[in-house]
Amino acid sequence: MKVILIQPPVQDFYDTDVRLQPIGLCYLKATVNKYLPGVEVIVKDYHGGCGRNTVPIPKELQYLSNYYPVADKSPFSTFHQYYHFGRSFDEIEADIVEIQPDVVGISSLFTPYYREALEVAARVKRRLKVPVLIGGSHASAAPESLLSWPHVDYVIRGEGEKPFVEFLRFLRGQRRIEEVPNLAYKKDGEVYFNPIADNLPLDDLPIPDLSDFQLSSYDLAGKPMAFMVTSRSCPHKCSFCSVHTTFGTNYRRRSLENVLEEIELRHQQGYQVIDFEDDNLTYYKSTFKELCRRLIARFPNREMEFVAMNGISYLSLDDELLELMFAAGFSQLNLALVSSDKTVRETTKRPHTLDAYLKVVHRAGRLGFKIVSYQILGLPNESLASMIQTLAFNARLPVLLGASPFYLTPASPIS
């Protein structure tokens, strides 16, 4: 059996060209290799490193053209042109046909890009008679809408490692379809949802298999970079966040030894940067402090660089932890402020305070951190004055502004 796992291209005004390593698909490949060693798994990233091409602006977004009419390169012309980032759909179709897989799995992480995942599925079905499975955060939030399309056969909701192995066993005749956890599927015109079950314990999951990529495929400032996740879910309950839809409400961590084993492997493979993509990396301060101490002992000359571009909750950062992080090889700090408006923070159930944020920013700045502060623009019931207030608040601080437009995620508490 040959399986291909796909990260689709995206279409948007701009692209985050650094955080593209499909770590979830690499987890799936490693898990299949561990539990079903006779199955060949190929991970294809049709997004990262494939360039961009201009495409027409969707009609839903054409109103923006009136606000960005000039093709300048200033930050205020971000939305002037619309692009296809990644391989073309024709190229993807030809590549998949050449591979001749028995099963196609497609990642659908972000709701604004579900159409691209569906287009890849349609291209597969046009040329091959093979099952198409979709997983990821959007698939977890809106499985029924994906299954309403004729070229999608199955959806896995939630964490995928154990369900994907059981799904392949079903295809091999070793399981009944009803025994595959987290699976949604169509039968006789009806949609069925199997119960959500616990995934494998985190320490039982193998280290993600990056063998389908070159060392240089993903980098930060020219240094080879690997993604890493030390925990899943988040103990906070921010109403705009969909993390619990995918990972459940049980916040789990890997052991220190397990984490250090992966870091050591990546170092041996030649990676120089680790990007921790946890949703709440530093929640257990004492454990993370010990990790930093171990990293300082292992890499005393900062041979490895560590970042957390998914953002860190500043609630868990104290002076000692900041000092340990800087000594361990963290040189930049990505903080999730969201909003400086108390009312907005309260209505979105953010348990954060401005006093704590300011303390962390000033201390981190004195230590030498380069700080990025994430703001969400346009949260429900947020006024224009509130958005400007947060922008002006951060403009007075030693931080780089990282502002992102809000979009409503299906199945998130706020929806």
N, C-alpha and C positions, 0 to 999 in steps of 0.2 A: 504493500500500500504506500502510495506517495501523497503527501499532504503539502499544500502550499498555504502559508499564512501571509496575509497581505496588509500592509499599511497603505491606504489609498492616498492619492494626491488631494490637495484642497484648493478651493477657489475663494479668493478674498482680496481685500485691498492691500493687505500687508501680511507678512509671514514671520513667525518666530523661528528663525533658521538655526537656532542653537539646540533647542530642546526637542529633538526629533527622534532620538533612538527608540525603537519600538520594544521597550523593555518587557512589556506584557507578553508580546508574541515570543520573545526569547525565553521567557519563563515557560510558556507552553511547550516550546520545542524541547527544552531541557527535561521537562516532566515526562513528555512522551518518550524521549530517549531512555529515561530511567525505568519507566513502568512498561513500555511497549517497544523494546529495542529493535524489533523487526520492522518498525514503521519509519519511513524516511520523511523528514520534515524539512521544508525549505522556507525560510523567512525572506520575504521580498519587501523592501522599503521603496515604494514608488513615489515617495514624497521628498525625502531628504536628498540633497546633493544633485537634484535633477533639473535645476534651473526654473525659469518661469516664462510664460507666454501671456500676452495680453488677450483677454476675452471680454465679451460684452458685459456690461453691468446688468445684473438681474433687474427686472422691472420694479421689484419691491424696494430697491435701493437707488433707483435713478433720481429720486428727489435730491440726493446728496450732490449731484452734479452742479446744482445752482450755488452751492456753498464753496465748491472747490473747482472753479472754472479754469484756473491757470496751472499749467504743467510745470510748476516750480518744485524745488527740492527742499523747501522749508518744512519744518514739522507740521505746519498748518495745512499742508497739501497732501497729507497722508491718504486721503480718500479720492484723489484725482483719477486714478486708474485702477482697473480691476484685473486680476491675474489668475492664471492657472499655475499653481506651484507644484511641480513634479512632472512625472512622465505623462505623456498624452494618453487618453483612453485607448486610442488605436494601438499605440506601442504596448500598453499593458495587455490588451487583448492578444496581440501577437505573441508576446512573451509567455503568457499563460498557456496558450495553445501549444507552443513549442515544448514547454515543460511536461504537458500531458498529465496533470495531477488526477488522483482518484477522489480527492476531497479538497474543497477550497474554503478556507476560513478568512473572514474579512473583519478588520478592526473598525469599529465605529465609536470613537471616544467622545467626540464633541458634537452636540446637537446641530450647530450651524453647518456641519459638513456631512450630514447623513446622506445628502443627495449624491455626493461623490462615491460613498460606499455602495449605494444602490446602483449607480452607473457601472461600477466594476462588476457587481453581481449580474447585471443585465448582460454585460459583455461575455461573462463566463457562460451563461445559459444559452447565449446565441450560438456558441461554438462547441460546447461540451455538454454531455449528459452526465453531470456529476453533482453531488449534493453541495449546496452552498450554505454555509453557517456564518452568522454574524454574532460578534460579541463586543464587549466594551461598555463604557459608561452610558452612552446613548442607548445601546441595545438593552441595558439593564433598566433604563428609565422608560423606554417606549417599545417594548418587544412586539406588542400587537400591531402597531402601525407598520413596523418593518415586515412582519409576516403577511401583511395585507398585499404586499407586492408579490407577483407571481414568480419572480426569480430568486426569492429568499425561501429556503426550505426549513431552516432551523435557526433558533436564537438561543444563546446561553446568557442567562442573567447572573449578575454577581461575579464573584471570583471564578476564574475559568479552569484552573489547573486540573483539579479532580474531575469536574464535569466533562472536560474535553477528553480526558483519558477514557472515561466511561462511555462517552459518545462514540469514540473510535472502536471500542469493544462492541458496542451495539452494531455498528456498521459491519463488523467482522462476524456477526452472528453469535457473540458471546454474552450479550445482554439483551433483555427486552427494552424497548424504548421507554417504557414506564419506569425503568430502573435507573435512568440517567438523571442525576440531580440537576436542578436549575434549568432544565431544557424546556423550551417552548417550541411547539411544532404544530403542523397542520395535518388533519386526518379527516377525510370525508367531508371537507368543507368547513370543519370546525377547528378552532385553535385550542390547544391543550397546554396547560402549564404544570410541569412536574414540580414537586415541592422544592424549596430552597434548602440546601443542606450545608453543613459545615465543610469548609475546604480542608485540605491537608494541613497539619500543623506547620507553621512557618519554617521551623528548623528542619522539617522533613522535605521541604521544597529544594530541588537542586539549584545551584547557582545558574543564573540565566546564561543560555548558550549564545554567544555573539559570533560564532564561527562563520556565519554567512556574510560578515562585514569585514572590511579592511580596518586596520588599526587607525587609519586616517579618515575613516568615514564620518566620524563625529568628533569635533574638536572644540576647544575653547581657547581663543587667541593662539591658534596654531598647535596647541598641545592636545594629544589624543585624550578623549574623554569617554568615560563609561558612566551610565546611569546606575543607580543603586537605590533599593528600598529596604529600610530596616524595620518598618512597622506598617501596619495596615489599619485603616479607619482613623477616627479622630474622636477624642472625648468631648470636644466642643459641639455645639448644636446650632451653628450659624444658619439662619433660615434660608439664605440664598445658596447654600452649598449642597451638592448632590452626593457627597462622598459616601453617605450611609446607604444610598440606593445600591451602590456597587459593593461596598465592603462591609455592610452591616454596621451595627452600633457597638460591637465588641472590639475595643481597641487592643491590638495584639502587637507584641514586639518579638523580634528575633533575639537570640542570645548574643552576648558580646563576642563569644568565641566564633559563632557562625558568621557574624558581620565581619570580624577581623580576617577570617578565612577568605572571604570574597575579596576584601581589599588587597590582601596579600597576592591572590591569584591575578587580579587586574594589574598590580604592580609588576609581577613577573611577565605578564603578557605585553607590557610596554605602555600601558595607560599611565598618564601623568596627572589626570584630573578625575575626581569622583564627584558626580552631581547627585546628592541625596534628594530623591523625589518624594519623600514622605509627606503626608498631609499634616503631620504634627511631629516633627523630628525630635524636638527637645523637651517634650512634655514631662518625661521623667528625668529631672535635672541630674540627679545623682548618677544615674546610669550613663547619661551622655557625658558627664564630666569624666567618668572612668574611661569611656571610649576615647576621649581626647587625650587623657594621660597615656593610654596605651599607644595611641598614634604618635605622640611626642617621643616616646621611648623607641618606637620602631623607625620613625623617620625624623631623626633629630635635626637634620639639615633641611627640613621642609621639602624632601624629595617628591612628595605628593602634594597636590593642591586639592582642597575640598571646598565645594560650594553647595548651596541648597536653593536652587533657583525657583523651586515651587513655593518658596516663602517660608518664613519661620514666625511662629507666634511669639511676640516679644514678651508675653506674660511670663514665660519660663526662662528668660535670660536675666541672670544677675551678673555682678561684676566678676566673680570668680569664673563663671562659665564663659563669659566673653574673653577673658584673658586666656583661658585654656584653649578655646577655639582658635584664637589668633596664633598662639604658639604651635598648635597642631597643624596649621596650614590653611585655615580659613582666612582669606584676605578680603572677601566681600560678604556683605550681609544683606539678604533680601527680606525685608520686613513687611508683613501684611497689616498695613494700617486700615485699609478699606475706607474709613471716613473719620474726620476729626469732629464731626457733628454728633454730640451725645445722643440726640433723639434718634438719629439714624442707627447708631450702634445699638441702642436699646431695642428699637423695633426689629432689628435683624438678629437680636439675641447674641450680640458680640460681647463676651465677658471681659473686654479690654478697656483700659483707661488711658487718657492722654498723658497723665503724669508718668505712668510706667513707660509709655512710648518715648517721651522726651528724655527720661533718664537713660534708656538704652541707647538712643541716638547720640547723646552727648558723650557717654562713656565709650561707645564703639568708635566714634569719631576721634577721640583722643588716642585710642589704641592704634589707629591707622586703618580701620576698615573702610572700604568703599561701600557706601550704603545705597541700596535701592529701596524705595518705599512704594508699595503697591496700593493704588486707589481704585475703587470701582466707581465708575461714573453712571449715574442714572438709576440707582436703586429705586424700587417702588416707593412712591411718596417722597422721594428726595427732590428738593427744589434746586433750581439753577444756582441760587445764592449759596446753598449748602455745598454744592460741588466746588464753586469758586472759593468758598471758605477753606476747604481742605487743600486745594491747590495753592492758595496763598499761604496757608499755614506751613506747608512743606517747603515752599519757596524760600522761607527764611531759615531753613535748616540745611546742614551739610549732607543732603541726600539727592540722589537722582530720582526724578519723578517717573513712576511706572504706572500710568493711568490706562485703564481698560474699560470699554463700554460694557455695561451689564447686559446679559441676556438671560432670559428665564429658562431654566433647565426643567424639563418634564420630571415630575415626581419629587422635586425638591420641596422642602416644607413651605417655602414662600409661594409656590405655585398652587 
